[in-house]
Amino acid sequence: MARWLVNRNDTQFAVNGLSELRDMAIAGKLGPGDMIQPPGATDWLYAVEIDELKEHLQHHGGHGDDDLDVARGGGAARYALIALLLAVAAGGGAAMYSYSQQMSDTNVSLLDQISFSQLVVTGKGVSLVAEPDRSASTVGSVSDGTVLELLAKRGDFYKTRDDRTGATGWVPVDQVMPMYRIGGQDVMKEYDPLYNPDRYLVIQNAGWMQLPEQTEEQITVFQFMLRNQSDYDMTDLVMVARIKDAKGHELEQVEFKVDGIVPAHGVTMVGTLVTPDSEERRLITQNTFDTMAAADPELRLEYNDGVEVKMQTADFTEASIDIVELRAVPKTATSG
């Protein structure tokens, strides 16, 4: 018996023939906006577009024209786009390029259902993990077709949030499809910094020195500039300081967070803001600190140029600093 595919509530499954689909429609287990793929077909249809189902879908449960319009223009459009994305992902780069070159007004209306700054899960049984590591503990799972919010990037992982469940975790970049990749060349150019911010934020004029008077704490000061080569503000920055011996062997690495913004197409240094009472050190971009100091000039007495990093190792001959995690702020979020 010919098998039909059904996409309902972001879950895809097979049924054995039209008779089973008809029974589902009569029982209210199939909605007018659910997506159906006939045997041997590559296109997806709304359930309401299949003549053998239309009467049962329209009359069961008192569905009226308004309900059908919502199904056609709301959830159904979302399902159609997700199904299309999964097909494109399965077809590889050639299929994705072909689709992006042939986008029609109908495709654009479908894209209204999901933002270019979102991700769609393309793998099956994908785990959300607690850390950006494939061996990290699992904090949740997402099925193929799930839409995720992009929060940050670290190496080969995206930090994401499933808005349906509120679960936050990391997913490998090869298990999701960024929406912008189907938007054509202009969209890809515009949105690439959101998904690959590490390509657009660079460190310049980096140097380091140890503070001789801080021998117990082994404080090393790194001075550098951050240049943002994108149209988006960058924030949520995590960096790593590494030190090596004369033979190039890594002795220690220390990660630290940097507060504040690196403005779009801007350059900023990073400094240390010391709280007088607690001696707590807050690492912050010069750009953001200047805004704070404009409202409270006394803060300048507590601010030092450079990043102060506490190291355990006393003797080393080489040090470096790198970016390991960051986030580009979508324009809609900055513009309100």
CORCOR-V854595 format. One record per residue. N is the residue number from 1. RES is the residue in three letters. SS is DSSP state (H for helix, E for strand, - for the rest). OMEGA is omega in degrees with one decimal (* if undefined). Layout:
n/res/ss/omega
N/RES/SS/OMEGA
N/RES/SS/OMEGA
//
This chain:
n/res/ss/omega
1/MET/-/-177.1
2/ALA/-/-178.2
3/ARG/E/177.4
4/TRP/E/176.8
5/LEU/E/179.0
6/VAL/E/172.7
7/ASN/E/-176.7
8/ARG/E/179.4
9/ASN/-/178.0
10/ASP/-/177.4
11/THR/E/-178.3
12/GLN/E/178.6
13/PHE/E/-178.1
14/ALA/E/174.0
15/VAL/E/-175.8
16/ASN/E/170.0
17/GLY/-/-178.4
18/LEU/H/-178.2
19/SER/H/178.3
20/GLU/H/176.5
21/LEU/H/179.8
22/ARG/H/178.6
23/ASP/H/178.3
24/MET/H/179.7
25/ALA/H/-179.8
26/ILE/H/-178.2
27/ALA/-/-179.6
28/GLY/-/-179.9
29/LYS/-/178.1
30/LEU/-/-178.2
31/GLY/-/-178.9
32/PRO/-/-179.6
33/GLY/-/176.8
34/ASP/-/-174.8
35/MET/E/-177.8
36/ILE/E/173.9
37/GLN/E/179.8
38/PRO/-/179.2
39/PRO/-/176.8
40/GLY/-/-178.7
41/ALA/-/174.5
42/THR/-/179.5
43/ASP/-/176.4
44/TRP/-/178.9
45/LEU/E/168.3
46/TYR/E/178.5
47/ALA/H/-177.2
48/VAL/H/179.7
49/GLU/H/178.9
50/ILE/-/-171.3
51/ASP/H/-176.0
52/GLU/H/-178.2
53/LEU/H/-170.0
54/LYS/H/-175.7
55/GLU/H/-178.0
56/HIS/H/180.0
57/LEU/H/-176.4
58/GLN/H/-171.7
59/HIS/H/-179.7
60/HIS/H/175.0
61/GLY/H/174.1
62/GLY/H/177.2
63/HIS/-/175.9
64/GLY/-/-178.4
65/ASP/H/-179.4
66/ASP/H/179.0
67/ASP/H/-178.7
68/LEU/H/178.1
69/ASP/H/177.4
70/VAL/H/-179.6
71/ALA/H/-177.2
72/ARG/H/-172.4
73/GLY/H/-175.4
74/GLY/-/-176.1
75/GLY/H/-178.5
76/ALA/H/178.7
77/ALA/H/178.3
78/ARG/H/179.1
79/TYR/H/-179.5
80/ALA/H/-179.7
81/LEU/H/178.9
82/ILE/H/178.2
83/ALA/H/178.8
84/LEU/H/179.4
85/LEU/H/179.3
86/LEU/H/178.4
87/ALA/H/178.9
88/VAL/H/179.8
89/ALA/H/179.6
90/ALA/H/-177.8
91/GLY/H/176.9
92/GLY/H/-174.1
93/GLY/H/-178.2
94/ALA/H/179.0
95/ALA/H/-179.9
96/MET/H/179.2
97/TYR/H/179.5
98/SER/H/-179.2
99/TYR/H/-176.3
100/SER/H/179.4
101/GLN/H/-175.0
102/GLN/-/-179.3
103/MET/-/179.0
104/SER/-/177.3
105/ASP/H/177.7
106/THR/H/178.3
107/ASN/H/-179.1
108/VAL/H/178.2
109/SER/H/175.8
110/LEU/H/-179.7
111/LEU/H/176.2
112/ASP/-/-177.4
113/GLN/-/-178.6
114/ILE/-/-177.2
115/SER/-/174.4
116/PHE/-/180.0
117/SER/-/177.9
118/GLN/E/-179.5
119/LEU/E/172.8
120/VAL/E/-180.0
121/VAL/E/179.7
122/THR/-/177.1
123/GLY/-/179.4
124/LYS/-/179.1
125/GLY/-/-177.6
126/VAL/E/179.8
127/SER/E/164.8
128/LEU/E/-177.1
129/VAL/E/-173.4
130/ALA/-/-178.2
131/GLU/-/179.3
132/PRO/-/-177.9
133/ASP/-/-176.3
134/ARG/-/179.2
135/SER/-/-178.3
136/ALA/-/-179.5
137/SER/-/-177.4
138/THR/E/177.4
139/VAL/E/179.4
140/GLY/E/178.1
141/SER/E/-180.0
142/VAL/E/-179.5
143/SER/-/177.9
144/ASP/-/-176.9
145/GLY/-/178.5
146/THR/-/178.2
147/VAL/E/-177.5
148/LEU/E/173.9
149/GLU/E/178.9
150/LEU/E/-178.5
151/LEU/E/-178.4
152/ALA/E/174.9
153/LYS/E/175.0
154/ARG/E/-178.7
155/GLY/-/-178.7
156/ASP/-/-179.6
157/PHE/E/169.5
158/TYR/E/169.3
159/LYS/E/-171.8
160/THR/E/173.9
161/ARG/E/173.8
162/ASP/E/-174.5
163/ASP/-/179.3
164/ARG/-/-176.4
165/THR/-/-176.3
166/GLY/-/-178.2
167/ALA/E/177.7
168/THR/E/179.4
169/GLY/E/-177.3
170/TRP/E/175.2
171/VAL/E/176.4
172/PRO/E/-177.3
173/VAL/H/-178.9
174/ASP/H/178.2
175/GLN/H/-179.6
176/VAL/E/176.5
177/MET/E/175.9
178/PRO/E/-176.9
179/MET/H/-173.8
180/TYR/H/-175.8
181/ARG/H/177.7
182/ILE/H/-173.0
183/GLY/-/-177.4
184/GLY/H/-171.7
185/GLN/H/-178.9
186/ASP/H/178.9
187/VAL/H/179.8
188/MET/H/179.1
189/LYS/H/-177.7
190/GLU/H/-170.9
191/TYR/H/-177.9
192/ASP/H/178.9
193/PRO/H/177.4
194/LEU/H/-175.6
195/TYR/H/-178.5
196/ASN/-/-176.6
197/PRO/H/-180.0
198/ASP/H/177.3
199/ARG/H/-169.3
200/TYR/-/176.8
201/LEU/E/-174.5
202/VAL/E/177.0
203/ILE/E/179.9
204/GLN/E/172.6
205/ASN/E/-177.7
206/ALA/E/175.5
207/GLY/E/-177.9
208/TRP/E/175.8
209/MET/E/175.4
210/GLN/E/176.8
211/LEU/-/-174.2
212/PRO/-/-177.6
213/GLU/-/-177.5
214/GLN/-/-172.8
215/THR/-/-179.6
216/GLU/-/-177.1
217/GLU/-/179.0
218/GLN/-/-179.8
219/ILE/E/174.6
220/THR/E/-179.3
221/VAL/E/176.0
222/PHE/E/175.5
223/GLN/E/-176.5
224/PHE/E/175.1
225/MET/E/175.0
226/LEU/E/178.7
227/ARG/E/179.2
228/ASN/E/-176.2
229/GLN/-/-177.4
230/SER/-/177.2
231/ASP/-/-175.1
232/TYR/-/169.4
233/ASP/-/177.3
234/MET/E/-178.4
235/THR/E/-179.4
236/ASP/E/-172.6
237/LEU/E/171.6
238/VAL/E/-179.1
239/MET/E/179.2
240/VAL/E/173.2
241/ALA/E/-180.0
242/ARG/E/175.1
243/ILE/E/-176.5
244/LYS/E/175.6
245/ASP/-/-175.0
246/ALA/-/179.9
247/LYS/-/178.4
248/GLY/-/179.1
249/HIS/-/179.8
250/GLU/E/-179.0
251/LEU/E/-174.9
252/GLU/E/170.9
253/GLN/E/-177.5
254/VAL/E/175.6
255/GLU/E/177.1
256/PHE/E/179.4
257/LYS/E/176.5
258/VAL/E/177.5
259/ASP/E/172.7
260/GLY/-/-172.9
261/ILE/-/163.6
262/VAL/E/-170.0
263/PRO/-/177.7
264/ALA/-/-179.2
265/HIS/-/-178.8
266/GLY/-/177.8
267/VAL/E/178.2
268/THR/E/169.9
269/MET/E/177.2
270/VAL/E/-179.4
271/GLY/E/-178.3
272/THR/E/177.4
273/LEU/E/-175.3
274/VAL/E/175.7
275/THR/-/-172.2
276/PRO/-/-173.7
277/ASP/-/-173.9
278/SER/-/-174.4
279/GLU/-/177.1
280/GLU/-/-178.0
281/ARG/E/178.1
282/ARG/E/178.9
283/LEU/E/-170.5
284/ILE/E/179.2
285/THR/E/179.3
286/GLN/H/179.9
287/ASN/H/-180.0
288/THR/H/178.8
289/PHE/H/179.3
290/ASP/H/177.2
291/THR/H/178.1
292/MET/H/-176.8
293/ALA/H/176.5
294/ALA/H/178.4
295/ALA/H/-178.9
296/ASP/-/-175.8
297/PRO/H/-179.3
298/GLU/H/179.9
299/LEU/H/-177.3
300/ARG/H/177.3
301/LEU/H/-175.5
302/GLU/H/-174.1
303/TYR/E/177.3
304/ASN/E/174.9
305/ASP/E/176.4
306/GLY/-/-179.1
307/VAL/E/179.0
308/GLU/E/-177.3
309/VAL/E/177.1
310/LYS/E/179.1
311/MET/-/176.5
312/GLN/-/-175.5
313/THR/-/-175.9
314/ALA/-/-173.2
315/ASP/-/174.6
316/PHE/-/-174.7
317/THR/-/-176.8
318/GLU/E/178.6
319/ALA/E/178.0
320/SER/E/-179.5
321/ILE/E/-176.3
322/ASP/E/175.1
323/ILE/E/179.5
324/VAL/E/-178.6
325/GLU/E/178.5
326/LEU/E/-179.5
327/ARG/E/170.5
328/ALA/E/-175.4
329/VAL/-/178.0
330/PRO/-/-176.4
331/LYS/H/179.6
332/THR/H/-179.6
333/ALA/H/-178.6
334/THR/H/-177.5
335/SER/H/-179.7
336/GLY/-/*
//
